Amino acid sequence: MQQSTAASRRKRQRLIKTLNLQVMLMQSLALKTLLISRKLTMWNQRRQLISMKRNTVPKISTSLRAVVVNQLEMRANRHLEYLATVLLHASELCPIVATSCTTRVIQRYLKNWKKFEKYVKQYQEDSLTMLSISKTTNVRIRNGSIGKMKRHVGKPHAELPLVPKSMDPYKRVYICTHGWKSRVRSQGQRPSQSYKSIGCNMRFVAQVQQRLNGKWCAEVKHAFYGHNHPISKAVYDGYPSVRQLPADSPIMSDVQLMVASGSKACCVYDYIRDNSPHQVQIQDVYNLIAKIKMSDNKLTDEDQVVNFLLNSILLQKGCGECRR
């Protein structure tokens, strides 16, 4: 018995060492990928600076520059693929390690902000993450700063590379919902409490950019996809904006009808849980009922008939409080 216990202890220690090494490897790969993306950004800035100062084609030919940029991008993609392989192997040993590292890369270019917002919404559902906008710069401020630049002083307004007003805002900084700076005001009386703001470093910048063909688009840059917290379907479904019933939900009219007819919170809770993917909590239902009551919705004759049918269905399902 003692030998089996010692063997299992040694096996557990070896597993912990392996996981620690894999975590260190994943962190180094994420850092290397970030450095490569910064190299690409510096290359583009350097090329623009040379062309603006000399008004000539840079000494390096276009074909050679394209080859170098492609090699850097291929190297970054190889690092990301290897990182995904390591994460897949780590998920078999310890799911928490795999879910607390990185998410997939965001598409770099999109036509306009409307398509970008739609893409970000779908990205959050696919990657099981929640994003927030921490900073916004509008087009008016950007165009004002362009006119004050030293290289543009004295130029007529028509020659300034201004951003079109139709592309407003100029820039947005997206961060993970756990990336806000923590404001701990605790006095230590309840030390076991957890906080939403834990300093997650996942972030990227979405900025309006004019491409070589002259068209404006939204470009993603300065991106880092590492998280310092677990990512799972259960965690994602627990976020308030995901679990609460939206105003445009197909069953919102049914819920309003139930509230207007005096149905109890437990019946509304069961109805939302059974007929929608939203995992609402009972406190969410109380808040929803209070919000609906403030709108002063009145029942018509047809609504009363539908309400009678709804109450009959709930009674057949066996809601205890409704039977009382």
C-alpha positions, 0 to 999 in steps of 0.5 A, spaced: 500 500 500 505 504 501 509 503 495 503 504 491 502 511 494 509 513 493 509 511 486 502 515 485 506 521 489 512 521 484 507 520 478 503 526 480 510 530 481 512 528 474 506 531 471 506 537 475 513 538 472 511 537 465 505 542 466 510 547 469 515 546 463 509 547 458 506 553 461 513 556 461 514 554 453 507 557 452 509 564 455 515 564 451 512 562 444 506 568 446 512 573 447 516 571 441 509 571 437 508 578 440 515 580 438 515 578 431 508 582 430 512 588 433 517 587 427 512 587 422 509 594 425 516 597 425 518 595 418 511 598 415 513 604 420 520 605 417 518 604 410 513 610 411 518 614 414 523 613 408 518 614 403 515 621 406 522 624 408 525 623 401 519 622 396 523 616 393 522 609 393 526 606 398 532 602 397 530 595 398 526 593 392 518 591 393 519 584 391 525 583 396 520 587 402 514 582 400 519 576 401 521 579 408 514 580 410 512 574 408 517 570 411 516 574 418 508 572 417 510 565 416 514 565 422 509 568 426 504 563 424 508 557 425 509 559 432 501 560 433 500 553 430 506 550 435 502 553 440 496 550 439 499 543 438 502 544 445 495 547 448 491 541 445 496 536 448 496 540 455 488 540 455 489 532 455 493 533 462 490 539 465 484 542 462 485 549 466 492 550 463 489 550 456 483 554 457 488 560 461 493 561 455 491 564 448 485 564 444 485 564 436 487 570 432 482 576 429 482 577 422 486 583 420 482 587 415 475 589 415 471 593 410 468 598 415 466 599 423 459 595 422 462 589 419 467 589 424 462 590 430 459 584 427 465 580 426 467 581 434 460 579 436 461 572 433 468 572 435 466 573 442 461 567 441 466 562 438 472 564 442 468 564 449 471 571 451 468 577 453 471 584 450 470 591 452 472 598 449 477 601 454 479 607 449 476 611 443 479 616 439 474 620 434 475 622 427 475 629 429 481 629 434 485 625 429 484 630 424 486 635 428 492 632 430 494 631 423 494 638 422 498 640 428 504 635 425 510 638 424 511 635 417 504 638 415 504 645 418 503 650 412 500 645 408 493 647 405 487 643 408 486 639 401 493 636 401 492 633 408 491 626 409 485 626 413 480 621 415 473 621 412 468 622 417 464 616 415 469 612 418 468 615 425 471 613 430 478 613 428 481 608 433 478 603 439 482 599 444 479 592 445 481 589 452 478 583 455 473 584 460 477 581 466 483 586 463 480 593 467 485 595 473 482 593 479 480 598 484 480 594 491 477 597 497 476 591 501 478 592 509 480 585 509 473 582 513 471 578 507 478 575 504 475 570 500 471 574 495 473 574 487 474 580 483 472 581 476 478 585 474 484 581 475 489 585 470 488 580 464 493 582 458 489 580 452 488 586 448 488 589 441 487 596 437 482 597 431 484 603 427 482 606 421 487 605 415 488 607 408 490 601 404 495 601 398 489 601 393 486 607 396 480 604 400 479 605 408 478 600 412 478 597 419 485 594 421 487 590 427 494 591 430 498 591 436 494 584 438 496 580 444 491 574 445 494 571 452 489 570 458 491 569 465 484 566 467 480 560 465 476 560 458 470 555 458 463 555 456 460 555 463 464 561 464 462 565 458 454 563 459 455 566 466 457 573 464 451 578 465 450 580 457 450 573 455 445 570 460 440 575 461 435 576 456 436 581 451 430 586 449 430 583 441 429 576 444 423 572 440 420 570 447 420 577 450 413 578 448 411 572 452 415 574 458 412 581 458 405 578 457 406 573 463 409 579 467 403 583 466 398 578 468 401 577 474 405 571 473 410 569 479 418 570 478 419 562 478 414 561 472 418 566 468 424 563 470 422 556 468 419 559 462 426 563 460 430 557 461 426 552 457 425 556 451 431 560 450 439 558 451 440 564 456 442 561 463 438 567 467 439 567 474 433 569 479 436 576 480 436 577 473 428 575 473 427 580 478 430 585 475 427 584 468 420 584 471 421 590 475 423 593 468 417 591 464 413 593 470 416 600 469 414 600 462 406 600 464 404 594 458 397 593 458 393 586 456 388 586 450 383 581 450 387 577 445 393 577 450 389 575 456 387 568 452 394 567 450 396 568 458 391 563 460 394 558 455 401 560 458 398 559 465 395 552 463 402 550 460 406 552 466 401 548 471 401 542 467 409 542 468 408 542 475 410 549 478 409 549 485 408 556 487 403 557 481 399 551 484 399 555 491 
